[in-house]
Amino acid sequence: MARKKQSVKAALTLSTTVADPIAILMEQLQAALGAADGDAVDDCVARYNTMVAMAAKHVNLPHPALSVQLVPVDMVEGNDYNPNKVAPPEMRLLQLSIATDGITMPVVVADDCESGNYTVVDGFHRTTVVKTVKTVLDSLAGYMPVVKINKRIEERMASTVRHNMARGAHQVELSAKLVTALKKHNWTNERIGTSLGMDPDEVLRLKQITGLAEAFADKEFSMAWE
């Protein structure tokens, strides 16, 4: 009877192995990673990035947050169009938040093909804190968690506006300048409104701000997007 039970157990183990080889590989990977705990941070980061990229590809869901990567913070650069500015008290609060809770949201970046670095789409102030607060920088070993959205410059500009507006932090004057920039990229009035999450009245108000009259001289807004 004991021998029969052993045979059944062996058969079940073999069946599990054949049916789910990925589970076996993950156990082996976990053991190998445990044995490599003392490796250099750069080596650990490289493995982390590879594993996360593989996992994101396996899940195959179209959201950048599923593929967080660690990149050297010195390679993360601000953009010249961000219309969100943080007052000193809020900046100090952000520093305290990161120092206390750590980075809880990755910075959104895009590849800069010319420099080989990364341009911030959202998260400039988080990047500033990591670069300037040594304790935070040391805790990240000089790296920054990022997610990438590689789009054309005007699409990235619109993404920056959406991120800022979703948090309720957006300066009207700078928003107007950004809308003007999108107009120069030949975006239609309707596309600007739809992409930035603005209704016709909101965009009409922006039109009144200095510099927008000329940008929208081609035609008036309709009262609703066609």
N, C-alpha and C positions, 0 to 999 in steps of 0.2 A: 504493500500500500504506500509506504514511504517513497519507494522508487517511482511509483506511478505519479505521485504528487510532484516530485522533482521534475519528471518528464513534462508534465502539464505546465509547470512554472517556466521551464526552459522554453517551451513552445510559445508561451505568452510573451516572454521577453523577446524572442526572435521576431514574433509578429509585430511588437511595438517598434523594434528597431527597423524593420523593413517598412512599416507603415509611416513612420515619422523620423526620417533620418536627420531632419533639421534640428529636432529636439536633442538628438545625440550630439550633433555638432555644436549646439549652443552650450551644452554641458561641458564639452571639451574646451570651448572658447572661454567659458567662465573660469575653468581651472587654470588655463594658460594665462589669463589676465591676472588672476590671483597670484600666480607665480612671478608675475612681472611688476608687482606693486612698487618695487624700488627703482624702476627705470626712470630715465630722465623725463622731465615734463614734456619736452618737445616730442619725444617718441610717443608718450601717452596721448598727447593732443592729436598727433597724426593718426593714431589708431582710432581715437574717438571720432574724428571727422570721417574716416572711412566707414566705420560701423554705422554712424548715423545716416550717412548718404545711402548705404546699402539698405538700411531699414526703411528709409523714406521711399526708396524706389520699390521696395517690396510691398509696402502699404498702398502705394500708388494713388494717393489722394492729392488733389491739386492745391495744396496750401503750403506756402513757404515756411510757416512755423514748424512744420514737421521735419525740416531739414536744417536745424541749427548747426552752424559751423563755428569753430574757434579760429580767429585770425589775429595776427599781431596788431595790437591797437595802434601802433605807429603807421600802419598801412590804411587806417580808417580816417578819411578826410571829410570835412564839412563841405556843404554845397554853398553856392552864392545866391540862393533864391529862397531860403527858408524864411517864411513870414511869421514864425513863432519865436518870440523873445521872452525870456524868463526874467522877472524882476529879482533883485538880490535876495529878498526873504524866501521866495519860492525856490531859488537856486540852492540856498542853504538847506532848505527842507529836503530837496532832492538829494543833496550830499548825505544828509543824515539818514534818509531812507535807504540809500544804497549801502552806506556804511553799516547800517543795522540789519537790513534784510537781504543785502546782496543784490545782484542784478536779477530782476524777476522777469524782465522782458528783453529779448534780443534787439539789437539795433538793426534797422532795415537798411540795406545797402544795395548798391549796384556796382558792377565791375566798371572800372575806368580803364578802358583799353589802352589809352595813351600812356598813362603812368604805371599801369600794372597794379594800382592800389584799388581802394574801394571808396565810393562816394556815398555819404549818408543821405538816405531818403527820409528816414525818420529816426530820431534818437540822438541828435547832435549834442544835446545837453547831457545825456547819459555818457556819451563818448568823452565830453569835456571833463566830467567828474572823474572818470577812470584815468584819463591822461594826467590830471592835475592833483589828485588826492593819492598820495603814495601808498597809504595803507590799502586802498581799494585796488590800485594797480598791482601791488604785490600779491594781493589775495587772488588775483586772476593770472598771476605769473606773466603779466604783460600781454595777455590775450583779451579779445573782446568777442562775446557771443553775437553772431550776426545771422540774419537770413537775407537771401538775395532775391531781388526782383529786377531782372535785367530787361529794361525797356528803353525806348527812345527818351531823350531828355525831356521832351514836353510831357510824355506820359509820367515820368518820374516826378515832374513838378506838380502835376495834378494829384499824384499819390501823396505827396507831402501835404498838400492842402487838405485832402480827405483825412489823413491821420490827425492833423492838428485840429480840424473842425470837429472830429469825432470826440476829442477830449475837451472841446469847448474852449480851446486856447488858440486864438487866431487874431492877428491884427488887421484891421480893415484896410488901412493904407497900403500895407505890404501885400495884402491879398489882391488889391486893385492892380498893383504893379505886376503881380504874377499873372492875373487875367490878361493884362496887356501883352505880356510875353507869350502867352498861349495864342493870343490873337495873331501875333507876328509869325507864329508857326502855322498860320492858315487854318486854325480851328474855327469852325462856324460858331455863331452865337449859341445855337442849340446844343452843340457838342460841349462847349464850355460849361453851360448850365448843368447839363446832365452829368458830366464827368466830375464836377465839383460839388454836386448835390445841392445846387441852388435853384430856387424857383425863379421865374422871370422877374418878379419884383425885386428879389435880392440882387440880381445881376444889374437890373436897371439902376439900383441905388449905387452900385459900384461905378456905373457909368458916369455918375456925377462927380466922382473924385478926380482931382487934377491928373491930367495925362490920359484919361480914358475917352474923352470926347473925340479926339482924333482917331483913336484905335477903333471906335465903333461908328465912324462916319459913313461907312458903306451902307448901313441899313439900320432901321429901328428893330427892336425886339418885338416879336409877337407876344401876345398875352399868355400864350402857352406853347410849349414845344410841339412842333408838328411831328 
